[in-house]
Amino acid sequence: MSTIGVGIIGGSQGGWASISHVPALKALPNYELRAVSTSRLESAQAAAKEFGVQGAYDNDADLLAHPGVDVVVVAVKVLYHRELISAVIEAGKTVYAEWPLALNLAEATELTQRAEAAGVRTVIGLQGRYHPGLRHVRQIIEQERIGRVIGTTMVASGMVWGPQTTKDHAYWFDNTQGATPLTGAALHAIDALNVTLGEFEHLSANLVVGRKEVTVTDDGGKLLPVTAPDQISVIGTLEGGAAASVFYRGGTSRGDNFRWEINGTDGDVVVTAPWGNLQVTDVTVEAGFGADTSVSPLEVPAEYASDVPVGLAGPSRNVAALYTNLAKDLRDGTHTVPDFAYAHRRHQFLDAVERSSAERVGQTFG
C-alpha cells in the first residue's frame, strides 16, 4: 500500500492533535504526517519542527493545496468546523473531523449532505469503539455469555467542567460553543454504549446547570457564568428492549469517575475506569456468569489490540486503531470507520436529548 499523507489543521504543540494524532501517525507504517497549520506561522513552524514535518502554514488553503496531503484532519474548536470542513470538501480531500462534527444538527446535516454530494470520503473522531477492553465486552455480549441483556447503567464524570478553568478553556462552559459535557465526555461514552448494546429507541432526558459559575484562575479569579449543562441524565429503552440509564456530571467525583454495568439474564459485566472520558482512558473489565455470585477481572485478549502499534497508550491508542481501519477502507473500498453520516445520527440523538429536556417529554429515536 502506498503511504497516506496527512495534514492537520489545528496541529499546535500541546493541543489534542499533538497527543493523539501525531503519535498515532508516527507509529503507523502506512501513514506520514506531511503538513500542519495553525492560526500563526510561528506556532505552525514550531509544531512542524517538533513533529518532524516540512509543511508549516498559517493559511489553511496552503495546506489543502499540498499535493502530498491525502487526508486532512480538522482538530480545531467546533465553532470553526463548518467553514474549515467545507473547504476540505471543496478541495476533494478525505476529511477526518474531530467530534462533534458541528455546532448543531442543522450544521451537521449541511456538512453531511455537502460531503455526500461531492463524493468525498469522511471520518468522524468517535474512536472509543476501538478500545480493546470495549471490543472484548462486545464479544461477550454478541456471544450471549450473559444471556439476554435486560438493563444497563452508566455513571461517570466529565473530569473537566468543574469549579475552575483557565481563559483558554473558558469556552467549554458556554453552551453555544459545542464543547460541553453532553457533546464531549457523555456522547463519547453513550456512543460506546450504543455500539455495544444498540441504539436508543425511546428516551427521556434532563439537563441541569449545576454549577452556575466557574472561576477563571488565570484571570484574577474572575467568575464566569456557566450555560452548559453539567448534570446530564438520559434514560430510555434500547433496541431489543433493554432498559438504559446514563448519568454524567461535570468535574470529578470523590467516588467512581466511570462505572458501567451491563446486566443480563445469565450474567453481568462491569467496566470501570479512573477517568470519565472513556475514549482515552484505560478500563478494567469484570464479569460474572451463571452460578457466579460476584464479578471477577477478565484479561483482555491481545487480538483486540492487534491494530494498535506496540507501546501506544492513552489518547493515541484508539486513534491509531481508527487510522489502521481507515487505511484498510481506503485500500479495499470499504466503509467501516464512523463517517459523517454516522456523526449526523449522533447529532440527531443530541437533538432528541435537548428537546426532551426542554419540553419535559420523552422522544422516540429511531
GUTOR-136396 format. One line per field, with one value per residue: x, y, z of N, C-alpha, C in turn; residue number from 1; residue in one letter. Coordinates in steps of 0.02 Angstrom, whole numbers, always signed. Layout:
nxx <- c(X	...)
nyy <- c(Y	...)
nzz <- c(Z	...)
caxx <- c(X	...)
cayy <- c(Y	...)
cazz <- c(Z	...)
cxx <- c(X	...)
cyy <- c(Y	...)
czz <- c(Z	...)
pos <- c(NUM	...)
code <- c(A	...)
***
This chain:
nxx <- c(+42	+25	+99	+0	-32	-46	-122	-137	-254	-249	-144	-64	+70	+54	-84	-240	-222	-84	-57	-126	-162	-35	+66	+5	+6	+144	+180	+123	+150	+99	+63	+100	+137	+124	+101	+58	-56	-86	-155	-57	+98	+218	+187	+147	+265	+345	+277	+286	+424	+442	+366	+428	+401	+388	+295	+225	+101	+8	-102	-241	-282	-165	-116	-217	-192	-76	+11	+46	-39	-164	-263	-354	-352	-464	-445	-491	-575	-750	-830	-771	-782	-879	-843	-708	-713	-798	-713	-615	-691	-724	-599	-583	-523	-498	-582	-555	-639	-637	-741	-869	-956	-1015	-1089	-1224	-1374	-1424	-1310	-1232	-1310	-1301	-1161	-1144	-1226	-1163	-1037	-1075	-1132	-1020	-946	-845	-737	-767	-727	-762	-712	-744	-681	-690	-748	-648	-574	-479	-528	-666	-700	-685	-788	-897	-887	-919	-1052	-1107	-1088	-1178	-1145	-1186	-1316	-1475	-1472	-1540	-1536	-1444	-1327	-1245	-1131	-1040	-901	-863	-738	-667	-750	-771	-759	-663	-570	-470	-424	-404	-485	-611	-718	-774	-876	-979	-1131	-1155	-1043	-1011	-929	-963	-1011	-1111	-1096	-966	-882	-993	-1063	-965	-954	-1086	-1096	-1009	-1084	-1198	-1141	-1107	-1226	-1336	-1447	-1538	-1712	-1815	-1816	-1791	-1739	-1641	-1568	-1460	-1396	-1283	-1172	-1167	-1074	-903	-734	-608	-450	-329	-362	-370	-456	-583	-760	-857	-1009	-1097	-1166	-1177	-1252	-1207	-1247	-1308	-1437	-1499	-1622	-1694	-1755	-1673	-1636	-1704	-1755	-1692	-1672	-1601	-1490	-1407	-1294	-1205	-1088	-1018	-844	-754	-775	-771	-793	-825	-765	-797	-912	-988	-1117	-1177	-1314	-1372	-1482	-1413	-1294	-1169	-1083	-954	-882	-751	-663	-530	-548	-665	-679	-707	-653	-518	-460	-389	-468	-549	-611	-736	-826	-965	-1035	-1175	-1181	-1096	-1067	-1019	-928	-777	-609	-571	-456	-404	-402	-259	-285	-377	-310	-237	-228	-165	-15	+126	+161	+90	-20	-151	-221	-181	-196	-327	-356	-256	-297	-415	-361	-289	-393	-455	-357	-368	-497	-480	-394	-468	-590	-696	-813	-796	-759	-820	-917	-968	-1105	-1136	-1099	-1195	-1307	-1278	-1286	-1422	-1468	-1418	-1496	-1622	-1607	-1589	-1711	-1800	-1767	-1793	-1929	-1987	-2034	-2039	-1940	-1951	-1831	-1776)
nyy <- c(-59	+112	+255	+353	+521	+645	+795	+913	+1022	+1137	+1091	+1123	+1135	+1040	+1034	+941	+862	+846	+756	+644	+615	+640	+554	+431	+429	+432	+308	+219	+122	+147	+278	+454	+604	+757	+893	+1038	+1158	+1313	+1453	+1548	+1581	+1563	+1472	+1364	+1331	+1297	+1185	+1101	+1081	+1012	+898	+845	+876	+949	+1040	+1189	+1298	+1452	+1477	+1396	+1359	+1339	+1221	+1135	+1136	+1066	+945	+821	+788	+684	+653	+759	+821	+895	+981	+1081	+1212	+1183	+1284	+1328	+1225	+1209	+1301	+1262	+1123	+1125	+1185	+1087	+985	+1047	+1050	+920	+823	+683	+696	+706	+736	+800	+750	+850	+846	+965	+1124	+1108	+1015	+1061	+1116	+999	+920	+994	+985	+847	+818	+897	+836	+710	+743	+788	+675	+645	+559	+531	+549	+530	+580	+475	+371	+281	+154	+71	+36	-86	-155	-128	-187	-319	-330	-314	-433	-525	-492	-515	-652	-696	-726	-677	-702	-637	-464	-360	-240	-86	+20	+173	+276	+423	+541	+701	+751	+873	+1034	+1071	+1165	+1261	+1345	+1393	+1538	+1495	+1385	+1422	+1426	+1301	+1302	+1369	+1353	+1375	+1347	+1217	+1123	+1038	+957	+865	+851	+812	+717	+638	+601	+529	+417	+368	+337	+227	+141	+126	+66	-54	-108	-67	+56	+192	+175	+244	+386	+485	+640	+744	+895	+989	+1140	+1133	+1192	+1360	+1458	+1477	+1481	+1579	+1545	+1603	+1732	+1829	+1768	+1784	+1768	+1668	+1655	+1500	+1412	+1290	+1136	+1035	+924	+779	+678	+533	+422	+271	+157	+27	-39	-198	-201	-180	-92	+69	+178	+329	+434	+581	+689	+853	+896	+808	+658	+610	+482	+350	+380	+327	+206	+67	-41	-190	-287	-452	-592	-701	-665	-536	-388	-277	-123	-19	+135	+252	+377	+484	+509	+406	+371	+391	+334	+203	+46	-65	-227	-327	-477	-588	-749	-859	-968	-891	-784	-659	-529	-550	-501	-489	-542	-451	-512	-517	-502	-401	-285	-286	-200	-91	-5	-69	-10	+110	+211	+282	+437	+418	+285	+226	+311	+277	+148	+178	+245	+138	+55	+143	+150	+21	+29	+127	+58	-57	-11	-11	+36	+52	+129	+256	+383	+542	+526	+440	+522	+619	+549	+538	+672	+690	+615	+692	+806	+754	+725	+855	+914	+834	+866	+1005	+1011	+928	+801	+631	+561	+484	+390	+337)
nzz <- c(+0	-41	+40	+148	+149	+274	+332	+462	+522	+645	+720	+834	+957	+1104	+1094	+1065	+947	+947	+1049	+1017	+874	+812	+879	+847	+705	+681	+726	+641	+496	+368	+355	+341	+418	+344	+343	+440	+505	+586	+677	+679	+599	+667	+771	+695	+627	+736	+784	+671	+668	+790	+764	+656	+519	+353	+299	+350	+396	+403	+337	+295	+168	+98	+154	+111	-23	-34	-121	-72	+29	+76	+168	+272	+432	+541	+678	+771	+866	+884	+838	+721	+632	+527	+424	+394	+369	+259	+167	+152	+94	-26	-82	-114	-35	+76	+229	+400	+537	+699	+836	+913	+755	+714	+766	+788	+745	+621	+555	+551	+467	+348	+319	+306	+196	+100	+88	+42	-81	-147	-156	-68	+42	+214	+390	+562	+724	+826	+917	+1021	+1009	+968	+1075	+1157	+1273	+1268	+1148	+1184	+1276	+1189	+1118	+1217	+1240	+1111	+1099	+1188	+1320	+1441	+1433	+1384	+1365	+1486	+1551	+1579	+1659	+1672	+1752	+1771	+1764	+1691	+1706	+1665	+1668	+1799	+1954	+1922	+1792	+1648	+1549	+1417	+1409	+1442	+1355	+1356	+1447	+1393	+1319	+1185	+1112	+1077	+1141	+1261	+1419	+1379	+1237	+1233	+1340	+1385	+1265	+1194	+1277	+1278	+1144	+1138	+1217	+1134	+1020	+1075	+1132	+1059	+983	+1063	+1070	+1126	+1230	+1379	+1445	+1555	+1577	+1672	+1737	+1852	+1922	+1934	+1909	+1857	+1908	+1838	+1837	+1793	+1767	+1866	+1957	+1907	+1896	+1795	+1708	+1693	+1560	+1499	+1521	+1660	+1725	+1678	+1628	+1557	+1515	+1451	+1325	+1242	+1077	+1057	+1183	+1308	+1462	+1491	+1575	+1596	+1676	+1682	+1756	+1777	+1807	+1936	+2037	+2209	+2224	+2114	+1950	+1829	+1792	+1726	+1709	+1639	+1629	+1618	+1580	+1623	+1681	+1718	+1669	+1712	+1687	+1729	+1761	+1791	+1741	+1668	+1531	+1416	+1293	+1297	+1408	+1515	+1546	+1662	+1651	+1715	+1754	+1784	+1775	+1751	+1885	+1963	+2101	+2110	+2020	+1925	+1879	+1705	+1583	+1444	+1284	+1176	+1042	+1023	+1020	+907	+800	+847	+864	+952	+1114	+1109	+1203	+1305	+1242	+1106	+1072	+1034	+930	+841	+807	+740	+629	+572	+529	+441	+341	+289	+239	+138	+56	+19	-22	+64	+197	+347	+458	+571	+494	+418	+398	+501	+608	+593	+632	+768	+804	+784	+891	+999	+978	+1006	+1142	+1195	+1158	+1230	+1362	+1364	+1331	+1420	+1391	+1331	+1197	+1039	+960	+817)
caxx <- c(+0	+63	+94	-55	-8	-95	-112	-179	-275	-254	-93	-16	+103	+15	-155	-266	-192	-14	-52	-165	-149	+36	+98	-25	+31	+215	+188	+92	+195	+68	+44	+153	+115	+161	+89	+17	-73	-114	-175	+3	+152	+269	+167	+147	+335	+369	+245	+316	+491	+435	+336	+471	+370	+411	+242	+201	+62	-42	-158	-266	-286	-100	-114	-263	-162	-15	-2	+60	-88	-222	-314	-349	-382	-488	-440	-496	-638	-809	-855	-741	-787	-919	-803	-648	-733	-823	-656	-584	-735	-716	-533	-587	-480	-530	-584	-562	-660	-645	-809	-927	-948	-1039	-1119	-1293	-1399	-1430	-1243	-1211	-1347	-1271	-1095	-1153	-1254	-1112	-986	-1105	-1139	-953	-914	-784	-737	-767	-713	-777	-670	-775	-635	-697	-767	-588	-540	-475	-573	-736	-708	-694	-856	-944	-887	-956	-1123	-1126	-1089	-1231	-1117	-1226	-1385	-1506	-1462	-1604	-1528	-1376	-1322	-1179	-1124	-971	-882	-833	-670	-665	-814	-776	-768	-612	-546	-423	-451	-402	-536	-674	-771	-806	-933	-1028	-1170	-1158	-977	-1008	-884	-996	-1011	-1154	-1068	-899	-873	-1054	-1079	-916	-971	-1150	-1083	-983	-1142	-1239	-1105	-1106	-1291	-1388	-1470	-1599	-1774	-1854	-1776	-1810	-1677	-1643	-1505	-1462	-1335	-1273	-1127	-1190	-1017	-838	-680	-554	-393	-276	-391	-385	-512	-647	-815	-888	-1072	-1098	-1228	-1177	-1274	-1154	-1279	-1342	-1473	-1534	-1648	-1733	-1758	-1631	-1657	-1704	-1795	-1655	-1676	-1536	-1486	-1341	-1287	-1139	-1082	-957	-793	-735	-808	-728	-808	-805	-771	-830	-936	-1039	-1141	-1222	-1345	-1407	-1521	-1370	-1228	-1160	-1018	-941	-825	-734	-605	-514	-559	-731	-677	-697	-617	-445	-436	-384	-527	-547	-671	-752	-888	-986	-1079	-1209	-1184	-1052	-1102	-988	-889	-704	-574	-559	-400	-425	-359	-214	-312	-417	-264	-193	-220	-133	+58	+151	+187	+44	-69	-184	-260	-162	-208	-387	-350	-215	-339	-460	-320	-274	-453	-465	-312	-398	-554	-454	-364	-517	-652	-748	-831	-808	-747	-876	-910	-1013	-1174	-1141	-1097	-1261	-1351	-1263	-1314	-1494	-1476	-1409	-1553	-1677	-1593	-1601	-1783	-1833	-1756	-1826	-2002	-2007	-2070	-1996	-1929	-1939	-1769	-1770)
cayy <- c(+0	+174	+293	+402	+584	+677	+863	+928	+1091	+1140	+1046	+1160	+1099	+1035	+1026	+873	+826	+831	+700	+587	+602	+639	+490	+376	+430	+415	+237	+178	+120	+167	+349	+503	+672	+798	+965	+1063	+1229	+1344	+1522	+1590	+1546	+1544	+1411	+1310	+1312	+1263	+1119	+1062	+1061	+960	+837	+821	+882	+1007	+1088	+1228	+1351	+1489	+1483	+1328	+1346	+1313	+1151	+1098	+1132	+1024	+886	+759	+778	+647	+656	+820	+817	+959	+974	+1149	+1222	+1165	+1346	+1338	+1164	+1216	+1335	+1225	+1059	+1141	+1198	+1022	+951	+1081	+1031	+850	+780	+646	+739	+675	+789	+782	+755	+843	+868	+1034	+1157	+1087	+967	+1093	+1118	+930	+899	+1029	+958	+779	+821	+926	+785	+657	+769	+794	+609	+647	+512	+567	+512	+568	+556	+436	+314	+239	+86	+30	+19	-159	-180	-124	-239	-382	-328	-327	-505	-559	-480	-549	-724	-707	-758	-656	-711	-579	-403	-332	-172	-60	+83	+206	+336	+444	+612	+731	+767	+946	+1064	+1076	+1233	+1307	+1338	+1445	+1578	+1456	+1333	+1450	+1412	+1237	+1314	+1407	+1303	+1389	+1335	+1149	+1078	+1035	+889	+822	+835	+784	+654	+597	+572	+477	+356	+343	+305	+160	+101	+110	+18	-119	-135	-44	+125	+207	+180	+295	+415	+546	+670	+802	+931	+1039	+1178	+1126	+1246	+1420	+1499	+1444	+1529	+1580	+1552	+1647	+1797	+1862	+1737	+1807	+1720	+1666	+1619	+1436	+1399	+1221	+1089	+992	+867	+751	+616	+505	+355	+251	+87	+14	-91	-263	-197	-170	-26	+102	+239	+361	+498	+612	+752	+891	+891	+741	+633	+577	+411	+323	+427	+291	+138	+45	-109	-221	-343	-498	-644	-754	-638	-464	-360	-213	-87	+38	+173	+309	+439	+480	+514	+336	+361	+400	+305	+130	+19	-132	-265	-382	-511	-647	-788	-917	-978	-845	-739	-593	-522	-558	-468	-526	-520	-434	-547	-473	-492	-340	-229	-305	-144	-36	-16	-84	+47	+166	+209	+346	+466	+397	+213	+213	+349	+236	+93	+206	+256	+73	+32	+188	+128	-38	+53	+161	+6	-106	+20	-24	+93	+26	+179	+303	+438	+598	+501	+414	+580	+651	+510	+556	+738	+681	+592	+751	+848	+722	+735	+925	+927	+800	+905	+1070	+1004	+884	+744	+581	+565	+422	+398	+278)
cazz <- c(+0	-42	+101	+151	+176	+317	+355	+520	+536	+718	+745	+876	+1010	+1165	+1080	+1061	+892	+962	+1095	+992	+803	+793	+899	+809	+636	+681	+742	+589	+438	+304	+357	+351	+431	+296	+349	+494	+501	+646	+663	+674	+565	+716	+805	+645	+616	+797	+785	+617	+690	+841	+736	+603	+453	+315	+284	+407	+365	+441	+291	+285	+96	+76	+174	+67	-90	-31	-163	-36	+83	+54	+221	+311	+498	+567	+751	+799	+902	+845	+808	+654	+592	+465	+373	+375	+338	+192	+124	+136	+47	-91	-109	-135	+7	+131	+288	+466	+582	+769	+862	+871	+685	+704	+824	+797	+695	+555	+525	+538	+407	+291	+304	+283	+128	+56	+76	+0	-149	-178	-160	-27	+98	+277	+452	+622	+779	+880	+916	+1080	+990	+954	+1138	+1163	+1326	+1245	+1097	+1220	+1303	+1134	+1102	+1271	+1227	+1049	+1111	+1237	+1380	+1499	+1414	+1352	+1403	+1508	+1576	+1584	+1696	+1666	+1793	+1759	+1771	+1632	+1727	+1662	+1686	+1871	+1980	+1899	+1724	+1625	+1493	+1355	+1410	+1466	+1306	+1373	+1491	+1353	+1283	+1113	+1081	+1051	+1178	+1326	+1447	+1340	+1171	+1242	+1377	+1387	+1200	+1178	+1315	+1253	+1079	+1153	+1239	+1076	+978	+1110	+1150	+1014	+989	+1100	+1032	+1160	+1285	+1415	+1468	+1599	+1575	+1725	+1752	+1924	+1942	+1899	+1893	+1857	+1922	+1788	+1883	+1766	+1751	+1929	+1992	+1878	+1895	+1729	+1709	+1658	+1524	+1475	+1574	+1684	+1756	+1619	+1641	+1500	+1525	+1394	+1305	+1185	+1030	+1091	+1243	+1370	+1494	+1495	+1615	+1592	+1712	+1679	+1794	+1764	+1858	+1960	+2096	+2258	+2217	+2049	+1894	+1774	+1807	+1678	+1720	+1589	+1664	+1575	+1613	+1650	+1697	+1722	+1651	+1743	+1660	+1770	+1738	+1835	+1704	+1637	+1458	+1400	+1230	+1305	+1471	+1523	+1580	+1692	+1634	+1760	+1735	+1819	+1732	+1779	+1958	+1998	+2148	+2104	+1959	+1931	+1824	+1643	+1543	+1376	+1236	+1137	+974	+1020	+1011	+851	+753	+883	+869	+1019	+1150	+1111	+1257	+1316	+1188	+1039	+1060	+996	+868	+796	+782	+689	+569	+542	+494	+385	+288	+258	+199	+79	+13	-4	-44	+114	+239	+414	+510	+576	+446	+432	+404	+569	+652	+587	+676	+837	+814	+793	+960	+1042	+969	+1042	+1213	+1212	+1154	+1286	+1423	+1359	+1326	+1475	+1364	+1301	+1125	+1002	+921	+777)
cxx <- c(+44	+51	+39	-30	-63	-74	-160	-192	-288	-202	-42	+13	+58	-60	-175	-230	-120	-6	-91	-148	-75	+71	+70	+3	+105	+226	+161	+133	+165	+42	+106	+121	+157	+151	+47	+1	-103	-132	-116	+60	+205	+250	+165	+218	+363	+341	+276	+386	+488	+411	+378	+439	+394	+358	+217	+165	+19	-102	-181	-271	-221	-92	-158	-233	-100	-28	+9	+10	-150	-280	-301	-387	-402	-493	-438	-562	-697	-838	-830	-748	-822	-877	-745	-665	-760	-766	-620	-625	-727	-649	-532	-543	-523	-526	-598	-577	-664	-719	-812	-916	-964	-1069	-1189	-1313	-1403	-1363	-1219	-1246	-1316	-1205	-1100	-1177	-1202	-1059	-1013	-1111	-1073	-918	-850	-791	-729	-754	-732	-738	-707	-739	-644	-714	-707	-549	-538	-523	-646	-749	-721	-765	-907	-946	-926	-1031	-1146	-1131	-1141	-1206	-1152	-1300	-1411	-1496	-1530	-1597	-1455	-1378	-1251	-1180	-1051	-964	-851	-761	-656	-736	-826	-780	-718	-593	-493	-454	-454	-459	-604	-732	-806	-870	-989	-1066	-1174	-1094	-966	-965	-908	-991	-1055	-1123	-1000	-899	-934	-1068	-1030	-934	-1036	-1141	-1055	-1039	-1184	-1206	-1107	-1175	-1348	-1410	-1528	-1658	-1819	-1811	-1811	-1745	-1690	-1573	-1508	-1394	-1327	-1230	-1145	-1133	-953	-785	-625	-490	-338	-303	-414	-443	-580	-698	-852	-954	-1068	-1166	-1232	-1199	-1218	-1181	-1326	-1372	-1510	-1558	-1689	-1731	-1716	-1664	-1653	-1738	-1758	-1666	-1607	-1541	-1415	-1343	-1215	-1140	-1018	-908	-777	-775	-756	-742	-782	-814	-794	-849	-994	-1056	-1186	-1249	-1385	-1446	-1478	-1299	-1226	-1089	-1012	-877	-812	-671	-592	-532	-624	-734	-657	-653	-541	-417	-424	-445	-511	-614	-678	-817	-902	-1038	-1114	-1213	-1137	-1093	-1072	-951	-815	-670	-564	-498	-423	-377	-320	-243	-351	-374	-218	-182	-192	-58	+79	+179	+141	-7	-102	-220	-244	-182	-269	-388	-309	-256	-388	-421	-304	-333	-471	-420	-339	-457	-531	-425	-418	-582	-710	-762	-848	-799	-806	-865	-960	-1085	-1186	-1141	-1164	-1311	-1340	-1290	-1391	-1510	-1470	-1469	-1614	-1669	-1610	-1675	-1820	-1827	-1794	-1902	-2031	-2050	-2020	-1992	-1919	-1879	-1760	-1787)
cyy <- c(+62	+212	+346	+465	+620	+749	+878	+1003	+1096	+1096	+1080	+1115	+1098	+1028	+953	+833	+804	+771	+638	+570	+594	+575	+430	+372	+410	+341	+191	+180	+146	+239	+393	+572	+719	+872	+980	+1136	+1251	+1416	+1569	+1550	+1523	+1479	+1352	+1285	+1275	+1192	+1074	+1038	+1005	+894	+808	+823	+947	+1061	+1123	+1290	+1388	+1505	+1413	+1309	+1318	+1240	+1109	+1089	+1088	+960	+820	+745	+745	+652	+720	+811	+887	+952	+1043	+1154	+1210	+1226	+1355	+1277	+1175	+1246	+1292	+1159	+1071	+1153	+1133	+984	+981	+1062	+958	+802	+739	+688	+698	+731	+762	+791	+813	+872	+942	+1061	+1131	+1040	+998	+1096	+1048	+904	+929	+997	+887	+777	+848	+874	+730	+680	+774	+727	+605	+597	+551	+520	+558	+537	+528	+369	+266	+167	+41	+14	-57	-188	-180	-173	-306	-385	-343	-400	-544	-552	-518	-624	-744	-742	-735	-663	-651	-518	-373	-261	-151	+8	+110	+270	+359	+519	+637	+751	+842	+971	+1062	+1149	+1284	+1293	+1391	+1483	+1538	+1405	+1358	+1434	+1345	+1247	+1354	+1358	+1315	+1370	+1263	+1100	+1073	+965	+841	+802	+802	+717	+609	+563	+519	+412	+326	+310	+235	+114	+80	+59	-51	-150	-114	+27	+131	+208	+234	+321	+474	+574	+730	+833	+988	+1074	+1177	+1181	+1307	+1465	+1457	+1498	+1523	+1597	+1598	+1714	+1831	+1833	+1759	+1751	+1725	+1628	+1554	+1427	+1327	+1175	+1041	+933	+837	+684	+594	+435	+335	+176	+78	-35	-159	-261	-185	-99	+3	+166	+265	+426	+521	+678	+787	+883	+819	+723	+605	+502	+385	+375	+393	+221	+123	-28	-129	-284	-386	-550	-698	-728	-563	-446	-291	-183	-26	+71	+230	+376	+433	+488	+446	+325	+366	+362	+230	+106	-49	-166	-323	-414	-570	-683	-843	-918	-932	-798	-669	-589	-529	-525	-515	-498	-507	-468	-498	-458	-427	-278	-241	-249	-82	-49	-25	-21	+107	+157	+277	+371	+440	+326	+201	+252	+310	+179	+118	+218	+190	+48	+79	+168	+67	-18	+85	+110	-37	-76	+8	+40	+68	+78	+227	+364	+494	+575	+473	+472	+616	+615	+528	+627	+735	+657	+652	+797	+820	+731	+806	+942	+895	+841	+971	+1064	+961	+826	+695	+589	+495	+435	+335	+293)
czz <- c(+0	+23	+95	+185	+215	+332	+411	+525	+611	+751	+789	+930	+1072	+1156	+1075	+1005	+909	+1008	+1072	+920	+787	+816	+860	+738	+632	+692	+687	+524	+374	+304	+364	+363	+388	+304	+411	+481	+567	+628	+656	+644	+615	+751	+758	+633	+676	+801	+731	+636	+741	+812	+678	+534	+420	+308	+346	+379	+416	+397	+274	+211	+70	+95	+127	-3	-92	-70	-127	+19	+53	+103	+262	+377	+521	+643	+783	+837	+856	+809	+737	+609	+525	+409	+348	+342	+268	+143	+104	+85	-23	-124	-130	-95	+55	+193	+350	+514	+653	+789	+911	+801	+678	+769	+839	+741	+626	+520	+508	+475	+345	+271	+277	+211	+78	+39	+31	-72	-185	-185	-121	+30	+163	+336	+510	+681	+838	+884	+974	+1064	+980	+1018	+1147	+1216	+1304	+1188	+1130	+1249	+1248	+1116	+1154	+1259	+1165	+1057	+1163	+1300	+1444	+1484	+1377	+1396	+1421	+1535	+1579	+1619	+1691	+1707	+1789	+1767	+1706	+1643	+1723	+1678	+1761	+1892	+1955	+1826	+1710	+1567	+1429	+1352	+1435	+1419	+1319	+1412	+1457	+1309	+1208	+1076	+1059	+1089	+1251	+1356	+1407	+1274	+1176	+1276	+1375	+1320	+1180	+1214	+1291	+1185	+1089	+1177	+1180	+1031	+1009	+1117	+1104	+1030	+1039	+1051	+1061	+1217	+1317	+1444	+1513	+1600	+1625	+1730	+1828	+1952	+1901	+1876	+1895	+1868	+1870	+1825	+1858	+1742	+1815	+1968	+1968	+1879	+1829	+1734	+1668	+1624	+1497	+1532	+1594	+1724	+1705	+1636	+1578	+1519	+1464	+1383	+1242	+1137	+1064	+1158	+1308	+1396	+1500	+1535	+1613	+1633	+1708	+1717	+1772	+1821	+1875	+2022	+2144	+2260	+2150	+1994	+1830	+1797	+1761	+1692	+1662	+1621	+1616	+1615	+1643	+1665	+1698	+1700	+1684	+1714	+1704	+1743	+1786	+1805	+1666	+1563	+1430	+1340	+1239	+1366	+1466	+1561	+1611	+1676	+1683	+1738	+1781	+1777	+1771	+1855	+1997	+2043	+2147	+2037	+1974	+1871	+1764	+1608	+1472	+1327	+1192	+1068	+968	+1015	+951	+802	+787	+888	+942	+1052	+1153	+1167	+1262	+1254	+1118	+1022	+1015	+930	+818	+766	+729	+624	+534	+501	+436	+327	+252	+214	+134	+29	-20	-30	+3	+155	+309	+469	+513	+532	+463	+437	+474	+619	+651	+631	+749	+853	+820	+864	+1008	+1038	+1007	+1117	+1234	+1208	+1212	+1350	+1421	+1362	+1382	+1450	+1333	+1226	+1096	+957	+880	+705)
pos <- c(1	2	3	4	5	6	7	8	9	10	11	12	13	14	15	16	17	18	19	20	21	22	23	24	25	26	27	28	29	30	31	32	33	34	35	36	37	38	39	40	41	42	43	44	45	46	47	48	49	50	51	52	53	54	55	56	57	58	59	60	61	62	63	64	65	66	67	68	69	70	71	72	73	74	75	76	77	78	79	80	81	82	83	84	85	86	87	88	89	90	91	92	93	94	95	96	97	98	99	100	101	102	103	104	105	106	107	108	109	110	111	112	113	114	115	116	117	118	119	120	121	122	123	124	125	126	127	128	129	130	131	132	133	134	135	136	137	138	139	140	141	142	143	144	145	146	147	148	149	150	151	152	153	154	155	156	157	158	159	160	161	162	163	164	165	166	167	168	169	170	171	172	173	174	175	176	177	178	179	180	181	182	183	184	185	186	187	188	189	190	191	192	193	194	195	196	197	198	199	200	201	202	203	204	205	206	207	208	209	210	211	212	213	214	215	216	217	218	219	220	221	222	223	224	225	226	227	228	229	230	231	232	233	234	235	236	237	238	239	240	241	242	243	244	245	246	247	248	249	250	251	252	253	254	255	256	257	258	259	260	261	262	263	264	265	266	267	268	269	270	271	272	273	274	275	276	277	278	279	280	281	282	283	284	285	286	287	288	289	290	291	292	293	294	295	296	297	298	299	300	301	302	303	304	305	306	307	308	309	310	311	312	313	314	315	316	317	318	319	320	321	322	323	324	325	326	327	328	329	330	331	332	333	334	335	336	337	338	339	340	341	342	343	344	345	346	347	348	349	350	351	352	353	354	355	356	357	358	359	360	361	362	363	364	365	366)
code <- c(M	S	T	I	G	V	G	I	I	G	G	S	Q	G	G	W	A	S	I	S	H	V	P	A	L	K	A	L	P	N	Y	E	L	R	A	V	S	T	S	R	L	E	S	A	Q	A	A	A	K	E	F	G	V	Q	G	A	Y	D	N	D	A	D	L	L	A	H	P	G	V	D	V	V	V	V	A	V	K	V	L	Y	H	R	E	L	I	S	A	V	I	E	A	G	K	T	V	Y	A	E	W	P	L	A	L	N	L	A	E	A	T	E	L	T	Q	R	A	E	A	A	G	V	R	T	V	I	G	L	Q	G	R	Y	H	P	G	L	R	H	V	R	Q	I	I	E	Q	E	R	I	G	R	V	I	G	T	T	M	V	A	S	G	M	V	W	G	P	Q	T	T	K	D	H	A	Y	W	F	D	N	T	Q	G	A	T	P	L	T	G	A	A	L	H	A	I	D	A	L	N	V	T	L	G	E	F	E	H	L	S	A	N	L	V	V	G	R	K	E	V	T	V	T	D	D	G	G	K	L	L	P	V	T	A	P	D	Q	I	S	V	I	G	T	L	E	G	G	A	A	A	S	V	F	Y	R	G	G	T	S	R	G	D	N	F	R	W	E	I	N	G	T	D	G	D	V	V	V	T	A	P	W	G	N	L	Q	V	T	D	V	T	V	E	A	G	F	G	A	D	T	S	V	S	P	L	E	V	P	A	E	Y	A	S	D	V	P	V	G	L	A	G	P	S	R	N	V	A	A	L	Y	T	N	L	A	K	D	L	R	D	G	T	H	T	V	P	D	F	A	Y	A	H	R	R	H	Q	F	L	D	A	V	E	R	S	S	A	E	R	V	G	Q	T	F	G)
***
